[in-house]
Amino acid sequence: MPKKAIRKKIQYSTSEKIFYAITYTIITLLMLVVLYPLIYVVACSFSSPNAVITGKVILWPVDFSLVGYQEVFKDSSVWIGYKNTILYTVVGTSINVAMTLICAYPLSRKGLPHKGFFTFLFSFTMMFGGGMIPSYLLMRDLHILNSFWVMVIPGAMAVYQMVIVRTFFQTNLPGELIEATQVDGCNDIRFFFQFALPLSKAVIAVIALQYAIGHWNDYFNAFLYLSSESKYPLQIYLRKILTMAQVAANAAEDDELASALVGLSELLRYALIVVATVPILCVYPFIQKYFVQGVMVGSLKG
C-alpha cells in the first residue's frame, strides 16, 4: 500500500492552533526585525548619495547607483586587504581549531592525571588577563610585531570554545567505545584521528565558523601590532577610506561640494558594510546543518 494512503492527517485542537499561530507570528516578526536592517543597508549601498542623505531609501534602492562600490574598489589597497584578511582567516582558523581539539580531547578523558589542575589553569585565563600594554610587550619580546604571525598566534585557542568541544567529546564519545577500541590495540592518537574527529564534524564546523568570524572582523590587533600597510587587513583599509571621505567633506569650503561629499561619505558607510560582511556571510549556508547540532550538544553540562 502506498505511503500516501496510510499517512494520517494530524488533527490539532483549537488551543494548539492558537498556540502555533501565535508562535509563527512572533517568529515572523522577529525575522523581519533581524532582516530589515540588512536589507536597508544593501538598499542604501545601491542608491544615490542624495537618496541616502535625504532618507528616501526604505526597502528598495532609490536612484540605483554603483557609486559607493566604485569609490571603494577604485582603491587598489582594498584588494590587498582582502588578500591579507583571507590569509589571516584561513591560517588563523586552522591553528585555532587544531589547538582547541588537541587540548579538549585529553581534558575530556577521565584518566588524565591532574585534570582538575589543568582545567583550573584554563578557566583562570577566562577571568583575568594581562591587559593591552603587557600583551604588546610580550609580542615585542617574541619578535613577532609587524609580522604575519602576530595576527594568528595570539589567541590561538579560546578557552570557551575548548570547553564546548571538551563537553562534546564527553557526551558523544562513550567510555565503552574507547575501551572497545583499546582491546583491539587502538592507541589514543589513532582513536583521536580515526574516531573522535569523524564523530565531531558538527562541533568542529561551529567553532571554525566562530573563529573565522573573529579573524575576519579583527581590527584592534592589526591597529595595535601592525605598522606596515602591506600587512593591513581589510578592516583597516576600509576605515582609512571612510576616514578620508569624512575629512574631505569637512574640509570642503563650497557648500554644494561639501553636501555632495557628505552624501558620498554616508553612502560609503553602507557600501563598506556590504563589502566587509558579504564574503563571511557566504560561509553560513555550507555549515548550517551542523550549527544547531554542534552548539546544542556541545553546550550541555558534562
ZATOR-837921 format. One record per atom (N, C-alpha, C): chain; atom name; z, x, y. Coordinates in steps of 0.2 Angstrom, whole numbers. Example, Ala and Ser with C-alpha at 12.3 -4.5 7.8 and 13.67 -1.06 7.14 Angstrom:
REC,chain,atom,pz,px,py
REC,A,N,39,66,-28
REC,A,CA,39,62,-22
REC,A,C,39,66,-16
REC,A,N,35,64,-11
REC,A,CA,36,68,-5
REC,A,C,39,64,0
END
This chain:
REC,chain,atom,pz,px,py
REC,A,N,0,4,-6
REC,A,CA,0,0,0
REC,A,C,0,4,6
REC,A,N,-4,3,11
REC,A,CA,-5,7,17
REC,A,C,2,7,21
REC,A,N,3,13,24
REC,A,CA,10,13,28
REC,A,C,10,8,33
REC,A,N,5,6,36
REC,A,CA,5,1,42
REC,A,C,7,-5,39
REC,A,N,6,-7,33
REC,A,CA,8,-13,30
REC,A,C,15,-14,29
REC,A,N,19,-8,27
REC,A,CA,26,-8,26
REC,A,C,30,-6,32
REC,A,N,27,-4,37
REC,A,CA,30,-2,43
REC,A,C,33,-8,46
REC,A,N,40,-8,47
REC,A,CA,43,-14,50
REC,A,C,44,-13,58
REC,A,N,43,-18,62
REC,A,CA,44,-18,69
REC,A,C,51,-18,70
REC,A,N,54,-13,75
REC,A,CA,61,-13,76
REC,A,C,62,-18,81
REC,A,N,67,-22,80
REC,A,CA,69,-28,84
REC,A,C,76,-25,88
REC,A,N,75,-26,95
REC,A,CA,80,-24,99
REC,A,C,84,-30,102
REC,A,N,90,-30,103
REC,A,CA,94,-35,106
REC,A,C,93,-35,113
REC,A,N,95,-41,116
REC,A,CA,95,-41,124
REC,A,C,98,-36,127
REC,A,N,104,-34,125
REC,A,CA,108,-29,128
REC,A,C,105,-22,127
REC,A,N,102,-21,121
REC,A,CA,98,-14,120
REC,A,C,92,-14,125
REC,A,N,89,-19,126
REC,A,CA,83,-19,130
REC,A,C,85,-18,137
REC,A,N,90,-21,139
REC,A,CA,93,-20,146
REC,A,C,95,-12,147
REC,A,N,98,-10,142
REC,A,CA,100,-3,142
REC,A,C,94,2,143
REC,A,N,89,1,138
REC,A,CA,83,5,138
REC,A,C,80,5,145
REC,A,N,79,-1,148
REC,A,CA,76,-2,154
REC,A,C,79,1,160
REC,A,N,86,1,160
REC,A,CA,90,5,165
REC,A,C,89,12,164
REC,A,N,89,14,158
REC,A,CA,89,22,156
REC,A,C,82,24,158
REC,A,N,76,21,157
REC,A,CA,70,23,158
REC,A,C,69,23,166
REC,A,N,72,18,169
REC,A,CA,71,18,176
REC,A,C,74,24,180
REC,A,N,80,25,177
REC,A,CA,84,31,180
REC,A,C,80,38,179
REC,A,N,78,38,173
REC,A,CA,74,44,171
REC,A,C,68,45,175
REC,A,N,64,39,176
REC,A,CA,58,39,181
REC,A,C,60,41,188
REC,A,N,65,39,190
REC,A,CA,67,40,197
REC,A,C,69,48,198
REC,A,N,73,50,193
REC,A,CA,75,57,193
REC,A,C,68,62,193
REC,A,N,64,60,188
REC,A,CA,57,64,188
REC,A,C,54,64,194
REC,A,N,53,58,198
REC,A,CA,50,58,204
REC,A,C,54,62,209
REC,A,N,60,62,209
REC,A,CA,64,66,214
REC,A,C,63,74,213
REC,A,N,62,76,206
REC,A,CA,60,83,205
REC,A,C,53,84,206
REC,A,N,48,80,205
REC,A,CA,41,81,205
REC,A,C,39,81,213
REC,A,N,42,77,217
REC,A,CA,39,76,223
REC,A,C,39,82,228
REC,A,N,45,86,228
REC,A,CA,44,92,232
REC,A,C,39,97,229
REC,A,N,38,97,223
REC,A,CA,32,102,220
REC,A,C,26,99,222
REC,A,N,24,93,222
REC,A,CA,18,90,224
REC,A,C,17,91,231
REC,A,N,22,90,235
REC,A,CA,22,91,243
REC,A,C,20,98,244
REC,A,N,23,103,241
REC,A,CA,22,110,243
REC,A,C,14,111,241
REC,A,N,12,109,235
REC,A,CA,5,110,234
REC,A,C,0,107,238
REC,A,N,2,101,240
REC,A,CA,-2,97,245
REC,A,C,-3,101,252
REC,A,N,3,103,254
REC,A,CA,3,107,261
REC,A,C,-1,113,260
REC,A,N,0,117,255
REC,A,CA,-4,123,254
REC,A,C,-11,122,254
REC,A,N,-14,116,253
REC,A,CA,-21,115,253
REC,A,C,-23,111,259
REC,A,N,-19,110,264
REC,A,CA,-20,106,270
REC,A,C,-21,111,276
REC,A,N,-23,108,282
REC,A,CA,-25,112,288
REC,A,C,-18,114,291
REC,A,N,-18,119,295
REC,A,CA,-12,121,298
REC,A,C,-9,115,303
REC,A,N,-14,112,306
REC,A,CA,-12,107,311
REC,A,C,-9,101,307
REC,A,N,-12,99,301
REC,A,CA,-9,94,297
REC,A,C,-2,95,295
REC,A,N,-1,102,294
REC,A,CA,6,103,291
REC,A,C,11,103,297
REC,A,N,10,106,303
REC,A,CA,15,106,308
REC,A,C,16,99,311
REC,A,N,11,95,311
REC,A,CA,12,88,313
REC,A,C,15,83,308
REC,A,N,16,85,302
REC,A,CA,19,81,297
REC,A,C,15,76,294
REC,A,N,8,77,294
REC,A,CA,3,72,292
REC,A,C,3,72,284
REC,A,N,5,77,281
REC,A,CA,5,78,274
REC,A,C,11,74,271
REC,A,N,9,70,266
REC,A,CA,15,66,262
REC,A,C,14,67,255
REC,A,N,8,66,252
REC,A,CA,7,66,245
REC,A,C,1,70,243
REC,A,N,-4,69,247
REC,A,CA,-11,72,246
REC,A,C,-13,77,252
REC,A,N,-17,82,250
REC,A,CA,-19,87,256
REC,A,C,-22,83,261
REC,A,N,-21,85,267
REC,A,CA,-24,82,273
REC,A,C,-29,87,276
REC,A,N,-35,86,278
REC,A,CA,-40,90,281
REC,A,C,-40,97,276
REC,A,N,-42,95,270
REC,A,CA,-42,100,265
REC,A,C,-45,107,267
REC,A,N,-41,112,266
REC,A,CA,-42,119,268
REC,A,C,-39,124,264
REC,A,N,-42,130,263
REC,A,CA,-40,136,259
REC,A,C,-38,141,264
REC,A,N,-37,140,270
REC,A,CA,-35,145,275
REC,A,C,-29,149,273
REC,A,N,-24,145,270
REC,A,CA,-17,148,268
REC,A,C,-18,153,263
REC,A,N,-22,152,258
REC,A,CA,-24,156,252
REC,A,C,-28,162,254
REC,A,N,-33,161,259
REC,A,CA,-37,166,261
REC,A,C,-33,171,265
REC,A,N,-28,169,269
REC,A,CA,-24,173,273
REC,A,C,-19,178,268
REC,A,N,-17,174,263
REC,A,CA,-13,178,258
REC,A,C,-17,183,254
REC,A,N,-23,181,251
REC,A,CA,-26,186,247
REC,A,C,-31,191,250
REC,A,N,-32,190,257
REC,A,CA,-36,195,260
REC,A,C,-32,201,261
REC,A,N,-26,201,260
REC,A,CA,-22,207,260
REC,A,C,-22,210,253
REC,A,N,-25,216,252
REC,A,CA,-26,219,245
REC,A,C,-19,221,242
REC,A,N,-14,221,246
REC,A,CA,-7,223,243
REC,A,C,-4,218,239
REC,A,N,-7,211,240
REC,A,CA,-4,206,235
REC,A,C,-6,207,228
REC,A,N,-12,210,227
REC,A,CA,-14,212,220
REC,A,C,-10,217,217
REC,A,N,-8,222,222
REC,A,CA,-3,227,219
REC,A,C,3,225,217
REC,A,N,6,220,222
REC,A,CA,12,217,220
REC,A,C,12,213,213
REC,A,N,6,209,212
REC,A,CA,5,206,206
REC,A,C,6,210,200
REC,A,N,2,216,201
REC,A,CA,2,221,195
REC,A,C,9,223,194
REC,A,N,12,225,199
REC,A,CA,19,228,198
REC,A,C,24,223,195
REC,A,N,24,217,198
REC,A,CA,28,212,195
REC,A,C,27,210,188
REC,A,N,20,210,186
REC,A,CA,19,208,179
REC,A,C,22,214,175
REC,A,N,21,220,177
REC,A,CA,24,226,173
REC,A,C,31,226,172
REC,A,N,34,224,178
REC,A,CA,42,224,178
REC,A,C,44,218,173
REC,A,N,40,213,174
REC,A,CA,42,207,170
REC,A,C,41,208,162
REC,A,N,36,211,160
REC,A,CA,34,212,153
REC,A,C,39,217,150
REC,A,N,39,223,154
REC,A,CA,43,228,151
REC,A,C,51,226,151
REC,A,N,53,224,157
REC,A,CA,60,222,158
REC,A,C,62,217,153
REC,A,N,58,212,152
REC,A,CA,60,206,147
REC,A,C,60,209,140
REC,A,N,56,213,138
REC,A,CA,56,216,132
REC,A,C,62,220,130
REC,A,N,64,224,135
REC,A,CA,70,228,135
REC,A,C,76,223,134
REC,A,N,76,218,139
REC,A,CA,82,213,139
REC,A,C,83,210,132
REC,A,N,77,207,129
REC,A,CA,78,204,123
REC,A,C,80,208,117
REC,A,N,77,214,117
REC,A,CA,79,219,112
REC,A,C,86,221,112
REC,A,N,89,222,118
REC,A,CA,96,224,119
REC,A,C,100,218,117
REC,A,N,98,212,119
REC,A,CA,103,206,118
REC,A,C,103,205,110
REC,A,N,98,206,107
REC,A,CA,98,204,100
REC,A,C,102,209,96
REC,A,N,101,216,97
REC,A,CA,104,221,93
REC,A,C,112,221,95
REC,A,N,113,218,101
REC,A,CA,121,218,102
REC,A,C,124,211,99
REC,A,N,120,206,100
REC,A,CA,123,199,97
REC,A,C,123,199,90
REC,A,N,119,202,86
REC,A,CA,119,202,79
REC,A,C,125,205,76
REC,A,N,127,211,78
REC,A,CA,133,214,75
REC,A,C,140,210,77
REC,A,N,140,207,83
REC,A,CA,146,203,85
REC,A,C,146,197,82
REC,A,N,141,194,79
REC,A,CA,141,188,75
REC,A,C,143,189,68
REC,A,N,144,195,66
REC,A,CA,146,196,59
REC,A,C,154,197,59
REC,A,N,157,193,54
REC,A,CA,164,193,53
REC,A,C,167,200,51
REC,A,N,164,204,48
REC,A,CA,166,210,46
REC,A,C,166,216,50
REC,A,N,164,215,57
REC,A,CA,163,220,61
REC,A,C,170,223,63
REC,A,N,171,229,63
REC,A,CA,178,232,65
REC,A,C,179,232,72
REC,A,N,185,230,74
REC,A,CA,186,230,82
REC,A,C,182,225,85
REC,A,N,180,219,82
REC,A,CA,175,215,85
REC,A,C,178,211,91
REC,A,N,185,210,91
REC,A,CA,188,207,97
REC,A,C,188,211,103
REC,A,N,189,218,102
REC,A,CA,189,223,107
REC,A,C,183,223,111
REC,A,N,177,224,107
REC,A,CA,171,224,110
REC,A,C,169,218,113
REC,A,N,171,212,111
REC,A,CA,170,206,114
REC,A,C,173,205,121
REC,A,N,179,208,121
REC,A,CA,183,208,127
REC,A,C,180,213,132
REC,A,N,177,218,130
REC,A,CA,174,223,135
REC,A,C,168,219,138
REC,A,N,164,216,134
REC,A,CA,158,212,137
REC,A,C,160,207,141
REC,A,N,165,203,139
REC,A,CA,167,197,143
REC,A,C,170,200,150
REC,A,N,173,206,150
REC,A,CA,176,208,156
REC,A,C,171,210,162
REC,A,N,165,212,160
REC,A,CA,160,213,164
REC,A,C,157,207,168
REC,A,N,158,201,165
REC,A,CA,156,194,167
REC,A,C,161,192,173
REC,A,N,167,195,173
REC,A,CA,171,193,179
REC,A,C,172,198,184
REC,A,N,171,205,183
REC,A,CA,172,210,188
REC,A,C,165,214,188
REC,A,N,164,217,194
REC,A,CA,158,221,195
REC,A,C,159,226,200
REC,A,N,156,232,200
REC,A,CA,157,237,204
REC,A,C,155,236,212
REC,A,N,150,231,213
REC,A,CA,148,230,219
REC,A,C,141,234,221
REC,A,N,139,232,227
REC,A,CA,132,235,229
REC,A,C,132,242,230
REC,A,N,137,245,234
REC,A,CA,137,252,235
REC,A,C,138,256,229
REC,A,N,143,255,225
REC,A,CA,144,259,219
REC,A,C,137,258,214
REC,A,N,134,252,214
REC,A,CA,128,252,210
REC,A,C,123,256,213
REC,A,N,122,257,219
REC,A,CA,117,261,222
REC,A,C,118,268,221
REC,A,N,125,270,221
REC,A,CA,127,277,220
REC,A,C,125,279,213
REC,A,N,126,274,208
REC,A,CA,125,275,201
REC,A,C,118,276,200
REC,A,N,113,272,203
REC,A,CA,106,273,202
REC,A,C,104,280,205
REC,A,N,107,282,210
REC,A,CA,105,288,213
REC,A,C,107,294,209
REC,A,N,113,294,206
REC,A,CA,116,299,201
REC,A,C,112,299,195
REC,A,N,109,293,193
REC,A,CA,105,293,187
REC,A,C,98,296,188
REC,A,N,96,297,195
REC,A,CA,89,299,197
REC,A,C,84,294,195
REC,A,N,85,288,196
REC,A,CA,80,283,195
REC,A,C,79,279,201
REC,A,N,81,281,207
REC,A,CA,80,277,213
REC,A,C,72,278,214
REC,A,N,69,273,217
REC,A,CA,62,273,219
REC,A,C,58,274,213
REC,A,N,59,272,207
REC,A,CA,55,273,201
REC,A,C,54,266,197
REC,A,N,50,266,193
REC,A,CA,49,260,189
REC,A,C,55,258,185
REC,A,N,59,263,183
REC,A,CA,65,261,178
REC,A,C,70,258,182
REC,A,N,71,259,188
REC,A,CA,76,256,192
REC,A,C,76,248,192
REC,A,N,70,246,191
REC,A,CA,68,239,191
REC,A,C,69,235,184
REC,A,N,70,239,179
REC,A,CA,71,237,172
REC,A,C,77,239,168
REC,A,N,80,244,170
REC,A,CA,86,247,166
REC,A,C,92,243,169
REC,A,N,94,243,175
REC,A,CA,100,239,177
REC,A,C,99,232,175
REC,A,N,105,230,172
REC,A,CA,105,223,170
REC,A,C,100,222,164
REC,A,N,100,227,159
REC,A,CA,96,227,153
REC,A,C,98,222,149
REC,A,N,105,220,149
REC,A,CA,107,214,145
REC,A,C,112,210,149
REC,A,N,111,203,149
REC,A,CA,115,199,152
REC,A,C,120,196,147
REC,A,N,127,197,148
REC,A,CA,132,195,143
REC,A,C,132,188,141
REC,A,N,130,184,146
REC,A,CA,130,176,145
REC,A,C,124,175,140
REC,A,N,118,178,140
REC,A,CA,113,177,135
REC,A,C,115,180,129
REC,A,N,119,185,129
REC,A,CA,121,188,122
REC,A,C,126,184,119
REC,A,N,130,180,122
REC,A,CA,135,176,119
REC,A,C,131,170,116
REC,A,N,126,167,120
REC,A,CA,122,162,117
REC,A,C,119,164,110
REC,A,N,116,170,110
REC,A,CA,112,172,104
REC,A,C,117,174,99
REC,A,N,123,176,100
REC,A,CA,128,178,95
REC,A,C,130,171,92
REC,A,N,131,166,96
REC,A,CA,133,160,93
REC,A,C,128,157,89
REC,A,N,121,158,91
REC,A,CA,116,155,87
REC,A,C,116,159,80
REC,A,N,117,165,80
REC,A,CA,117,169,74
REC,A,C,123,166,69
REC,A,N,129,165,72
REC,A,CA,134,162,69
REC,A,C,133,155,66
REC,A,N,129,151,70
REC,A,CA,128,145,67
REC,A,C,122,144,62
REC,A,N,117,148,63
REC,A,CA,111,147,59
REC,A,C,110,153,53
REC,A,N,115,157,53
REC,A,CA,115,162,48
REC,A,C,121,162,44
REC,A,N,121,157,39
REC,A,CA,127,156,35
REC,A,C,129,163,31
REC,A,N,136,163,30
REC,A,CA,138,169,26
REC,A,C,135,169,19
REC,A,N,134,163,16
REC,A,CA,131,163,9
REC,A,C,124,166,9
REC,A,N,120,165,14
REC,A,CA,113,169,14
REC,A,C,114,176,15
REC,A,N,118,179,19
REC,A,CA,119,186,19
REC,A,C,122,189,13
REC,A,N,127,185,9
REC,A,CA,129,188,3
REC,A,C,124,188,-2
REC,A,N,119,183,-2
REC,A,CA,114,182,-7
REC,A,C,109,188,-7
REC,A,N,107,189,0
REC,A,CA,103,195,1
REC,A,C,106,202,-1
REC,A,N,112,202,0
REC,A,CA,116,209,-1
REC,A,C,116,210,-9
REC,A,N,117,204,-13
REC,A,CA,117,205,-20
REC,A,C,110,208,-22
REC,A,N,105,206,-19
REC,A,CA,98,208,-21
REC,A,C,96,215,-18
REC,A,N,101,218,-15
REC,A,CA,100,225,-12
REC,A,C,98,225,-5
REC,A,N,98,220,-1
REC,A,CA,96,220,6
REC,A,C,101,223,10
REC,A,N,100,228,14
REC,A,CA,105,230,19
REC,A,C,105,227,26
REC,A,N,109,228,30
REC,A,CA,110,225,37
REC,A,C,103,225,41
REC,A,N,100,231,41
REC,A,CA,94,232,45
REC,A,C,89,228,42
REC,A,N,88,228,36
REC,A,CA,82,224,33
REC,A,C,83,217,34
REC,A,N,90,214,33
REC,A,CA,91,207,34
REC,A,C,90,205,41
REC,A,N,92,210,46
REC,A,CA,91,208,53
REC,A,C,83,207,55
REC,A,N,79,211,52
REC,A,CA,72,211,54
REC,A,C,68,205,50
REC,A,N,70,205,43
REC,A,CA,66,200,39
REC,A,C,69,193,39
REC,A,N,76,192,41
REC,A,CA,79,185,40
REC,A,C,81,183,47
REC,A,N,85,187,50
REC,A,CA,88,185,57
REC,A,C,83,183,62
REC,A,N,78,188,63
REC,A,CA,74,187,68
REC,A,C,69,181,67
REC,A,N,66,181,61
REC,A,CA,61,175,60
REC,A,C,65,168,61
REC,A,N,71,168,59
REC,A,CA,75,162,60
REC,A,C,77,160,67
REC,A,N,76,165,71
REC,A,CA,79,164,78
REC,A,C,73,164,84
REC,A,N,68,161,82
REC,A,CA,62,161,87
REC,A,C,64,157,92
REC,A,N,68,151,91
REC,A,CA,69,146,97
REC,A,C,73,150,102
REC,A,N,79,153,100
REC,A,CA,83,156,105
REC,A,C,80,162,108
REC,A,N,76,166,104
REC,A,CA,73,171,107
REC,A,C,68,169,113
REC,A,N,64,164,112
REC,A,CA,60,161,117
REC,A,C,64,159,123
REC,A,N,69,156,122
REC,A,CA,73,154,128
REC,A,C,76,159,132
REC,A,N,79,164,129
REC,A,CA,82,170,133
REC,A,C,76,174,136
REC,A,N,70,174,132
REC,A,CA,65,178,135
REC,A,C,62,175,141
REC,A,N,62,168,141
REC,A,CA,59,165,147
REC,A,C,64,166,153
REC,A,N,71,165,152
REC,A,CA,76,166,157
REC,A,C,76,173,160
REC,A,N,75,178,155
REC,A,CA,75,185,158
REC,A,C,68,186,162
REC,A,N,63,183,160
REC,A,CA,56,184,163
REC,A,C,57,181,170
REC,A,N,60,175,171
REC,A,CA,60,172,177
REC,A,C,64,176,182
REC,A,N,70,179,179
REC,A,CA,74,184,183
REC,A,C,70,190,186
REC,A,N,66,193,182
REC,A,CA,62,198,184
REC,A,C,56,196,189
REC,A,N,53,191,187
REC,A,CA,48,188,192
REC,A,C,50,187,199
REC,A,N,56,184,199
REC,A,CA,59,182,206
REC,A,C,63,188,209
REC,A,N,64,193,206
REC,A,CA,68,199,208
REC,A,C,66,201,215
REC,A,N,70,201,220
REC,A,CA,68,203,226
REC,A,C,73,208,229
REC,A,N,80,207,228
REC,A,CA,85,211,231
REC,A,C,85,218,228
REC,A,N,85,219,221
REC,A,CA,85,225,218
REC,A,C,79,230,221
REC,A,N,73,226,222
REC,A,CA,67,230,224
REC,A,C,69,232,232
REC,A,N,71,228,236
REC,A,CA,73,229,243
REC,A,C,78,234,243
REC,A,N,83,235,238
REC,A,CA,88,240,239
REC,A,C,86,246,236
REC,A,N,83,247,231
REC,A,CA,81,253,227
REC,A,C,75,256,228
REC,A,N,70,252,230
REC,A,CA,63,255,231
REC,A,C,61,257,238
REC,A,N,58,262,239
REC,A,CA,56,264,246
REC,A,C,48,265,246
REC,A,N,45,266,241
REC,A,CA,38,267,241
REC,A,C,34,260,240
REC,A,N,30,259,245
REC,A,CA,26,252,244
REC,A,C,22,251,238
REC,A,N,20,257,235
REC,A,CA,15,256,229
REC,A,C,19,254,223
REC,A,N,26,253,224
REC,A,CA,30,251,218
REC,A,C,33,244,220
REC,A,N,32,241,226
REC,A,CA,35,235,228
REC,A,C,32,229,223
REC,A,N,37,225,221
REC,A,CA,34,219,218
REC,A,C,31,214,222
REC,A,N,29,208,219
REC,A,CA,25,203,223
REC,A,C,30,200,229
REC,A,N,36,199,227
REC,A,CA,40,195,232
REC,A,C,41,199,238
REC,A,N,41,206,238
REC,A,CA,42,210,244
REC,A,C,36,209,248
REC,A,N,30,209,245
REC,A,CA,24,209,249
REC,A,C,23,202,252
REC,A,N,25,197,249
REC,A,CA,24,190,251
REC,A,C,29,189,257
REC,A,N,35,192,257
REC,A,CA,40,192,263
REC,A,C,37,196,269
REC,A,N,33,201,267
REC,A,CA,30,205,273
REC,A,C,25,201,276
REC,A,N,21,198,272
REC,A,CA,15,194,275
REC,A,C,18,188,279
REC,A,N,23,185,277
REC,A,CA,26,179,281
REC,A,C,30,182,287
REC,A,N,33,187,287
REC,A,CA,36,190,292
REC,A,C,31,192,298
REC,A,N,26,195,296
REC,A,CA,21,197,301
REC,A,C,18,191,304
REC,A,N,17,186,300
REC,A,CA,14,180,304
REC,A,C,19,177,309
REC,A,N,25,177,307
REC,A,CA,30,174,311
REC,A,C,31,178,318
REC,A,N,31,185,317
REC,A,CA,31,189,323
REC,A,C,25,188,327
REC,A,N,19,188,324
REC,A,CA,13,187,328
REC,A,C,14,180,332
REC,A,N,16,175,329
REC,A,CA,17,168,333
REC,A,C,22,169,338
REC,A,N,27,173,337
REC,A,CA,32,173,343
REC,A,C,30,178,348
REC,A,N,26,182,347
REC,A,CA,23,187,352
REC,A,C,17,184,356
REC,A,N,14,179,354
REC,A,CA,8,177,357
REC,A,C,10,174,364
REC,A,N,6,176,369
REC,A,CA,8,173,376
REC,A,C,4,167,377
REC,A,N,-2,166,375
REC,A,CA,-6,160,376
REC,A,C,-3,154,372
REC,A,N,-1,148,375
REC,A,CA,2,143,372
REC,A,C,-2,140,366
REC,A,N,-9,140,367
REC,A,CA,-13,137,362
REC,A,C,-14,142,356
REC,A,N,-14,148,357
REC,A,CA,-14,153,352
REC,A,C,-7,153,348
REC,A,N,-2,153,352
REC,A,CA,5,153,349
REC,A,C,6,146,344
REC,A,N,3,141,346
REC,A,CA,3,135,342
REC,A,C,-1,135,336
REC,A,N,-7,138,336
REC,A,CA,-11,140,330
REC,A,C,-7,144,326
REC,A,N,-4,150,328
REC,A,CA,-1,154,324
REC,A,C,5,152,321
REC,A,N,9,147,324
REC,A,CA,15,144,321
REC,A,C,12,139,316
REC,A,N,7,136,317
REC,A,CA,4,132,311
REC,A,C,2,136,305
REC,A,N,-1,142,306
REC,A,CA,-3,146,301
REC,A,C,3,149,297
REC,A,N,9,150,301
REC,A,CA,15,153,298
REC,A,C,18,148,294
REC,A,N,18,141,296
REC,A,CA,21,136,292
REC,A,C,16,135,285
REC,A,N,10,135,286
REC,A,CA,5,135,281
REC,A,C,6,140,275
REC,A,N,7,146,278
REC,A,CA,8,152,274
REC,A,C,15,151,269
REC,A,N,20,148,272
REC,A,CA,26,146,268
REC,A,C,24,143,261
REC,A,N,20,138,262
REC,A,CA,18,134,256
REC,A,C,14,138,251
REC,A,N,9,141,254
REC,A,CA,4,145,250
REC,A,C,8,150,246
REC,A,N,12,154,250
REC,A,CA,16,159,246
REC,A,C,20,156,241
REC,A,N,23,150,242
REC,A,CA,27,147,236
REC,A,C,23,146,230
REC,A,N,17,143,231
REC,A,CA,12,142,226
REC,A,C,10,149,222
REC,A,N,8,154,226
REC,A,CA,6,160,224
REC,A,C,12,163,219
REC,A,N,18,163,222
REC,A,CA,23,166,218
REC,A,C,26,162,212
REC,A,N,25,156,212
REC,A,CA,28,152,206
REC,A,C,23,150,201
REC,A,N,17,149,202
REC,A,CA,12,146,198
REC,A,C,11,150,191
REC,A,N,11,157,192
REC,A,CA,10,161,186
REC,A,C,16,160,181
REC,A,N,22,160,183
REC,A,CA,28,160,179
REC,A,C,28,153,176
REC,A,N,26,148,180
REC,A,CA,26,141,178
REC,A,C,21,140,172
REC,A,N,16,144,172
REC,A,CA,11,143,166
REC,A,C,14,145,159
REC,A,N,20,148,159
REC,A,CA,23,150,153
REC,A,C,26,145,150
REC,A,N,29,140,154
REC,A,CA,33,135,151
REC,A,C,30,131,145
REC,A,N,24,129,146
REC,A,CA,21,124,140
REC,A,C,21,128,134
REC,A,N,20,135,134
REC,A,CA,20,138,127
REC,A,C,26,139,123
REC,A,N,32,138,127
REC,A,CA,38,138,123
REC,A,C,43,132,124
REC,A,N,39,127,126
REC,A,CA,43,120,127
REC,A,C,46,118,121
REC,A,N,43,119,115
REC,A,CA,45,116,109
REC,A,C,51,120,107
REC,A,N,52,126,109
REC,A,CA,58,130,107
REC,A,C,64,129,112
REC,A,N,63,127,118
REC,A,CA,68,127,123
REC,A,C,74,123,122
REC,A,N,73,116,120
REC,A,CA,79,112,119
REC,A,C,82,114,113
REC,A,N,79,116,108
REC,A,CA,82,118,102
REC,A,C,86,124,103
REC,A,N,83,129,106
REC,A,CA,87,136,107
REC,A,C,93,135,112
REC,A,N,92,131,117
REC,A,CA,98,130,121
REC,A,C,104,126,118
REC,A,N,102,121,115
REC,A,CA,107,117,112
REC,A,C,111,120,106
REC,A,N,107,123,102
REC,A,CA,110,126,96
REC,A,C,114,132,98
REC,A,N,111,136,103
REC,A,CA,114,142,105
REC,A,C,120,141,109
REC,A,N,121,135,112
REC,A,CA,127,134,116
REC,A,C,133,131,113
REC,A,N,132,130,106
REC,A,CA,138,127,103
REC,A,C,143,132,102
REC,A,N,149,130,102
REC,A,CA,155,135,102
REC,A,C,156,137,94
REC,A,N,156,144,94
REC,A,CA,156,147,87
REC,A,C,163,151,86
END
